[in-house]
Amino acid sequence: MEQIRNFDQLLQAALAHGRKGIAVAAPYDKNTLLAVKDALASGLAAPQLFGDVERMLPLLEQVQLDAGAVKLTDVRDTAQAIDAAIESIRSGENQILMKGTVSTGTLLKHALDRTRGLNIGRLASHLIVLQIPGLDRLLISTDGGLNIAPTLTEKADILRNAIDVARALGIETPKAACLAAVETVNPKMQATVDAACLCKMADRGAFPGAVVEGPWPWTTSSPPRLPGKRASTPRCPAMPTSSWPRPSRWPTPSPRP
């Protein structure tokens, strides 16, 4: 698979896979329905709305979204609507969960339920894919707030999740920079210790095919054009650009024995 380097290429790759079912829980606001409308018009989504149909229909009219173009599932209780949306994903009817007017915490409480949620046996994490002007590839940043104070084991799962997404974007050898406030290991700063441990785990084959370095401060691992970038050549570019010299220290990952 060729590496996806921008959102236009990402859109084309997504369209090639056809429409995906999106389960939208309690969509009682215009912004949610406008997003559903855009996803439907783009050819990316086959939306299914879970909630009180009497509340949804007037909103659908306001955003000029034909009720016949989406599947409506009448569930008046919000908690039950969330559960029904999640169940549609568990059953394979839909593939993507989207929240409406419910809080993120409420949605996650249901989604991460051990018996009725979407738990796949590994820590769930948040990540964001960024397209930065002047950068010749996409950037992945994780975890943006789902896991507030992750342990080393949880950080390893967060990293594995990000590596999986990177490979889905066609990145053959993902390069990860474990960020901390400083680039030296300080026993009083747990983030630096964990970063060093993740690097050693990578050396021992914990993240096959990926290169992991750290600890690195954001100013060292970020693109040189970003505001606040200090004048230094990054030794661990998680997102090297064509304007950077190719570092010679990136090792070629060895196959896992």
N, C-alpha and C positions, 0 to 999 in steps of 0.2 A: 504493500500500500504506500502510495506517495504521501509524503508529509503534508499535512494541512497547515498553511502558514498564515491565513487570515480568515476573517469571518465570511467573506464571499465564497471562498473555497469550502468552508465548513457548511455553509448553507447548501451548496451544490451536492456535497457528500451526503448530507441529511436527506435531501430530496431524492437521491438515488435509492434510498432505503424505503421510500414510500411513507405514507402517513402512519403516525404512531398514535395510539389511543391515549388521550389525556383525561384523567379523572379529576374534575375540579370540584372541590368540597366547599359548599356554602358560598356560591358566587353572587353575593348581594351588593356588589358595587360596580360602578361603570368601568373603572380601570381594569378590573379583572376581566370583564366581558369584552372590553376593547382588545386586550391581549389575546383572548380566545378568538376574537374576530380576525385579528391579524394572522394568527397561527393557522386558522382555517383557510384564509385567503391565500396564504403563501404555499399551501399544499403540504405543509408539514404535519398537520394535526387532524385527528378525528375526535373532537371534544365530546365528552359526556359530563353533563352538569348534575351534581347531586345536591338536592336541597328542596326547599319549599317552592314548588312550581308557581304558586300564586304570587310569591315575591319576585321570582325570576322573570316572569313574562313581561311585566311593565318595563323592567330594566333592559330586556332584550329589544323591546321596541325603541327605547331611548337611544340605544347605540346602533340601531338599524341592523340588528343581527336576526336573520330569519330563524324562528324557533324550529322550523322544519329542517334546518341545516345542521342542527346539533341534536344529540340524544339527551332527553330530559328524564331524570329519575327522581320521582317525588318522594322525598324523605324530609319531613318537617322538623324533626329534632336535629339540631346541629351536630351533636355527638354521634348520632346514628348516621347522619349524612357522611361524616368523616369515615366512620367504620365501613360504610357501604362503598365509598370511593377506594379505600384501601383493599377491601375484599375483591374489588374488580381487578386490581393489579395482581393480587395473589392468585386469582383464577386465570390470569392471562388475557382477560378481556381488554384491559388497558395496560400501558407500559410506563406512564409518567403520572406522578401525583402533583397536583397544583392546589395551592390554598387560595381561598377567597377572602372572606372577611374574618375568618378565624385567626387567632394569634399563632405565631410560629411555634410557641411553646405548646399550645394545645394540640396543634397538628402533630408535632413530634412525639408527644406523649402517646398518641394513638399509633403513629407509624412505627415507633420503637417498642411497642408492646411485645413481650417475649412470645406470647401465644397467638395473638391475632394481628401482629404488625408485619413489617417488612424486614425483620431481622434475618440476615443471611449468614450469621455466625461470625461476622467480623464487625469491628467498630464502624458505625456510620460517621461520616465526616463531611464537612462543607469544603467546597473549592470553587474558585472562580477562574474562568478562562479570560484572559485580557488580550486585547489587540492594542499595542502602543505605537503611536505614530513614530516612524523612523526605525522601528524594530522589524527585522525580516522574518519573524516567526511569532507564534502565539506564546504567551506566558501563562503558567498555572500558578496560582497562589492558594495555599491551604495552611491551616484551617482558619477560616475567617470568623469563627465565633461559636460554632456548634459545640466544640469541646474546649471549655474555658481553661482548664488546668490539666492537660493530659499527662499521664505517666509515660515512662519510656516505652512500655509495651503498647500503649495507645498511640504514641507518636509513630511507632513502627507500622501500625495499621493505617494511620493517616497517610504515611508515605507510600504504602502499598496501593492504597486507593488512588493516589495521585499518579503513580506509575502506570496503573491500569488505564486511567484516562489519557495519559500521554501516549500510550501505545495505540489507543483507539483513535488518536489524532495522527497516527502514522509516524510517531517519533520512535525510531528503532532503538536508540540508546538514550533513554531519558537521563538527564543530568540534574541532580537535585542539590540545592544549597540549603543546608539547615541553618536557619537564621537565629541569631542571638544579638545581644547588645554589643559584644566585642568578639574579636576573632581568636582570642586565646582562651584556653580552658581554665576556668576559675572555679574551684570547688565550692565557693560561696554563691555561684550563679548556676543554678541547676540546669538552665537552658544550655549552657556551654558544655556541661558534663554530658547531658543527653545527646547533644549533637555529636560529640566525639564518640559516644557509644554507638550511635546509628552508623557512623562511618566505619567503625570496626565491625559492626554487624554486616555491613555491605561487603567488607573485605572477606568475610567468612561465608558469603553466599546467601545472605538473608534476603537480598533484593536482586535476583538474577537478572543480568543484562542491563542493569542501571548503574550509574556512577553517582556516588553520594559523597559530598564534602561538607565540612563545617567544623566548628562553628564559624559563621560569617555574618558580619553586620550587613544590614540592607544596603548601605552605601557602597559596600564592596561588591555585592552580587547583583546590583541593579544596573540598568543601562546608563552609559555615561551622559546621556542627554537629559536625564531626569533632574529636576531641581534639587539642589542640595548635594549633588554628587561630588565627592571629594576627588582630588586629582590623584588617582592611583589606578593601576592596571589590575583588574580583578583576576585573582588566581583561580577562582571557582565560579565561572560564569554559568549560572543556571540557565541563562538565556543569551548566549554569545551572539553578536551581530557580525555582519560581514566586515564592519569597520574595525572589529577587534582582531588583534593577532591571535591566531589559533594557538591556545596553550598546549605546550608539549607534555604537561603533567597529567592530562587525562589518560588514564589507563584503559586498555581494552579489556572489557569484562571477560573473565574466564568462565567457561561453561561450568555449571554446578555439577560436582561429581555425583 
